[in-house]
Amino acid sequence: MDCKAFVDQQVAEIGAAVGEGTAINALSGGVDSSVVTVLAHRTLGDRLKTFFVDSALMREGEPQQTVKTFADMGIPVQLVDARKEFLAALKGLTDPEQKRQAVTDTFYKTVFGRLVKEIGAKHLLHGTILTDIEETVAGIKRQHNILAQIGIDPEETYGYAVLEPLKTLRKDGVREVARDLGLPDKIAERIPFPGPALATRIVGEVTEERLATVRTATTIVEEELADSGAFQYLAVLLNDRATGIRENRREFGQIIVVRCIDSTDARQASVVQLPWEKLDRICRRITQIEGVNRCLYDLTPKPPATIEYV
Amino acid sequence: MDCKAFVDQQVAEIGAAVGEGTAINALSGGVDSSVVTVLAHRTLGDRLKTFFVDSALMREGEPQQTVKTFADMGIPVQLVDARKEFLAALKGLTDPEQKRQAVTDTFYKTVFGRLVKEIGAKHLLHGTILTDIEETVAGIKRQHNILAQIGIDPEETYGYAVLEPLKTLRKDGVREVARDLGLPDKIAERIPFPGPALATRIVGEVTEERLATVRTATTIVEEELADSGAFQYLAVLLNDRATGIRENRREFGQIIVVRCIDSTDARQASVVQLPWEKLDRICRRITQIEGVNRCLYDLTPKPPATIEYV
């Protein structure tokens, strides 16, 4: 791919579409939304309004670190604290589809939809990539229509436009562009992290306490596997419990699953055959988390499993 | 250990205790109850009544194979079909302690207690080993009192006696005696299998359908790991489900955990570092079971995990 030509073309298209107007986008800190932010900021400067929504579902320190990384590049990002709204929307839900829907609705309709109206932006930038579109068409992911998601009916509200500058690229192409744009490695090489964030890694109800458990496990797995070269690695908190022994007494404990996969574009994935000393070390650290007494390694490729659990 | 002296002593003690009476025992097919059966049969001949209780919780073909193995050694074992009673007792239960209690009560009180009374035996032989006693004392296993379990109050029913000829041995000692007694390898070297059988390997409700799933997974794991030399290997069906993809569609599938451990006496256990080709092969076979789309490998030693899940 000729990255320079790609960047020039996207910058020109964004400029032509937005004209003298204002555009808005949500930054998650992942490579897709980061590249969109840099492309649009290059074109629009301070006519781009970028928001990071703290959903309570992010990893340890992620909201603050992402804002700082972009501040260091001269790109202002506004942090929106929506933790209470997400936790309230997820309360009592255990069905995976309902959980995903609650995160999507809270993100797009409640929080981002409100920001779009407050800012008065008529242009929304979105980090959709080719794999997202293909999986939506194939029925693997749910319908992907951001205007409907933020509560705007295109028929009634003529004038809103969604720009998807990465919709012809797969993940590897996005990383190439990210490197070409000079994004730091921690973003260009950042492992994928799903939109519904840690909610996809909790089987059963998402609560503050359970988020704290899976967040600690995630920190351990990311620390231990940072140099693995794998495409993605993650920790999942199951809802099931299993018996164990702590200080010579039966204990009914929680279970963490570790998953580490190789892939080029997330359409298919194979399990990484990690060294046993590494797996043993991860297990010892994971079972030191309060209430956790089992650590399992996921052996399943995609398909038949997906990468995430919810 | 001097096996011959041990066997002679136990045969003498059983003979002295039972005298001209009748004794009864339940055979599970495991090494402990098999050794007890052979010792007692050697002493008592047809004054020993041995029963195999088919609880619906056994592995594929296990009841019939066990009866045949003992018939081949000239020891008659009566097969008792109690499948409906166990399934009824387990219906609707999800709490691990309640499930174990239901299996124990159905086994001892309902089925074995009835047989004891029908036979009129005053002597019960039981395969308790030293580890069972130690874990009961330590509070890891529940109270272990077979007379109370079969509904006989020792105070009121003077005359009943429980004989536990293996109570000074650990698992490795029992295997030594088994080999010395000429028991076939498939029994002397048989991997441990818990009393509540497949009920300990189903997280959540035990139903015929879920038993069929974990039974198929158990057959696969036992076939694949028969030559592993491991102390114990097993398959567990979780109650949680995870997303997957089957024929390009989202599928909300079941999860099987594979566990393979080394141990001398089950008090402590370490995880066997199986070859990745073997794990991959097991995963491929497991995820061909209808409705199963994840296969996980348990990385946790005992402690902090136990060997079984329930």
Interface residues (C-beta under 8 A of the other chain):
Chain A: P96 A138 G139 I140 V203 G204 L238 N239 D240 R241 A242 T243 G244 I245 R246 N248 R249 R250 E251 F252 G253 V257 V258 V271 Q273 W276 L279 D280 I282 C283 T287 N293 R294 C295 L296 Y297 D298 L299 T300 P301 K302 P303 P304 A305 T306 E308 Y309 V310
Chain B: P96 A138 G139 I140 V203 G204 L238 N239 D240 R241 A242 T243 G244 I245 R246 N248 R249 R250 E251 F252 G253 V257 V258 V271 Q273 W276 L279 D280 I282 C283 T287 N293 R294 C295 L296 Y297 D298 L299 T300 P301 K302 P303 P304 A305 T306 E308 Y309 V310
